[in-house]
């Protein structure tokens, strides 16, 4: 996806998975990480900026959407919900 954020920054990138259901969209980013749950939650914060940028692009182009972001750690079978 690509777009210009409200402050003017141009963003271009690929989301691993985007699911749409009516006015709701989930952006899911798959990351390789072998640590425990607590470490995974901390590590997820390092990716929050990337996902917030994707969320900003979608909201700029489709104001009516409710967008949620998730990190999926397939190796440890964990999903971090509610990234802010």
One Martini backbone bead per residue (centre of mass of N, CA, C, O) as a GRO file, in nm:
protein
   84
    1UNK     BB    1   0.102   0.033   0.013
    2UNK     BB    2   0.007   0.382  -0.051
    3UNK     BB    3   0.089   0.718   0.076
    4UNK     BB    4  -0.020   1.015   0.249
    5UNK     BB    5   0.027   1.164   0.522
    6UNK     BB    6  -0.092   1.434   0.689
    7UNK     BB    7   0.222   1.548   0.721
    8UNK     BB    8   0.345   1.431   0.413
    9UNK     BB    9   0.433   1.150   0.426
   10UNK     BB   10   0.566   0.900   0.229
   11UNK     BB   11   0.419   0.573   0.182
   12UNK     BB   12   0.565   0.235   0.129
   13UNK     BB   13   0.416  -0.101   0.132
   14UNK     BB   14   0.377  -0.433   0.281
   15UNK     BB   15   0.124  -0.631   0.371
   16UNK     BB   16   0.072  -0.950   0.465
   17UNK     BB   17  -0.232  -0.892   0.589
   18UNK     BB   18  -0.571  -0.819   0.469
   19UNK     BB   19  -0.881  -0.775   0.635
   20UNK     BB   20  -1.228  -0.765   0.523
   21UNK     BB   21  -1.537  -0.635   0.703
   22UNK     BB   22  -1.677  -0.405   0.576
   23UNK     BB   23  -1.569  -0.147   0.805
   24UNK     BB   24  -1.342  -0.364   0.859
   25UNK     BB   25  -0.983  -0.382   0.940
   26UNK     BB   26  -0.703  -0.611   0.921
   27UNK     BB   27  -0.365  -0.589   1.018
   28UNK     BB   28  -0.115  -0.837   0.937
   29UNK     BB   29   0.202  -0.913   1.086
   30UNK     BB   30   0.473  -1.109   1.013
   31UNK     BB   31   0.701  -1.252   1.259
   32UNK     BB   32   1.021  -1.341   1.359
   33UNK     BB   33   1.013  -1.514   1.681
   34UNK     BB   34   1.156  -1.690   1.990
   35UNK     BB   35   1.033  -1.578   2.224
   36UNK     BB   36   0.844  -1.484   2.464
   37UNK     BB   37   0.561  -1.319   2.539
   38UNK     BB   38   0.686  -1.069   2.671
   39UNK     BB   39   0.895  -1.017   2.446
   40UNK     BB   40   0.688  -0.996   2.214
   41UNK     BB   41   0.544  -0.743   2.318
   42UNK     BB   42   0.791  -0.561   2.309
   43UNK     BB   43   0.862  -0.609   2.008
   44UNK     BB   44   0.597  -0.495   1.884
   45UNK     BB   45   0.667  -0.193   1.936
   46UNK     BB   46   0.877  -0.178   1.695
   47UNK     BB   47   0.619  -0.206   1.475
   48UNK     BB   48   0.405   0.020   1.518
   49UNK     BB   49   0.483   0.234   1.303
   50UNK     BB   50   0.422   0.066   1.054
   51UNK     BB   51   0.120   0.011   1.119
   52UNK     BB   52   0.032   0.306   1.150
   53UNK     BB   53   0.090   0.380   0.859
   54UNK     BB   54  -0.111   0.189   0.731
   55UNK     BB   55  -0.355   0.300   0.878
   56UNK     BB   56  -0.331   0.589   0.767
   57UNK     BB   57  -0.374   0.519   0.473
   58UNK     BB   58  -0.654   0.391   0.494
   59UNK     BB   59  -0.794   0.641   0.630
   60UNK     BB   60  -0.734   0.843   0.404
   61UNK     BB   61  -0.889   0.665   0.174
   62UNK     BB   62  -1.097   0.541   0.421
   63UNK     BB   63  -1.271   0.693   0.665
   64UNK     BB   64  -1.485   0.454   0.754
   65UNK     BB   65  -1.271   0.282   0.871
   66UNK     BB   66  -1.187   0.012   1.086
   67UNK     BB   67  -0.862  -0.024   1.233
   68UNK     BB   68  -0.654  -0.309   1.291
   69UNK     BB   69  -0.360  -0.434   1.467
   70UNK     BB   70  -0.122  -0.711   1.405
   71UNK     BB   71   0.092  -0.958   1.547
   72UNK     BB   72   0.255  -1.245   1.404
   73UNK     BB   73   0.399  -1.544   1.562
   74UNK     BB   74   0.443  -1.846   1.417
   75UNK     BB   75   0.660  -1.990   1.596
   76UNK     BB   76   0.494  -1.916   1.883
   77UNK     BB   77   0.187  -1.886   1.843
   78UNK     BB   78   0.140  -1.557   1.832
   79UNK     BB   79  -0.080  -1.279   1.916
   80UNK     BB   80  -0.083  -0.931   1.894
   81UNK     BB   81  -0.306  -0.716   2.036
   82UNK     BB   82  -0.374  -0.383   2.019
   83UNK     BB   83  -0.209  -0.194   1.867
   84UNK     BB   84  -0.069   0.157   1.918
   0.00000   0.00000   0.00000
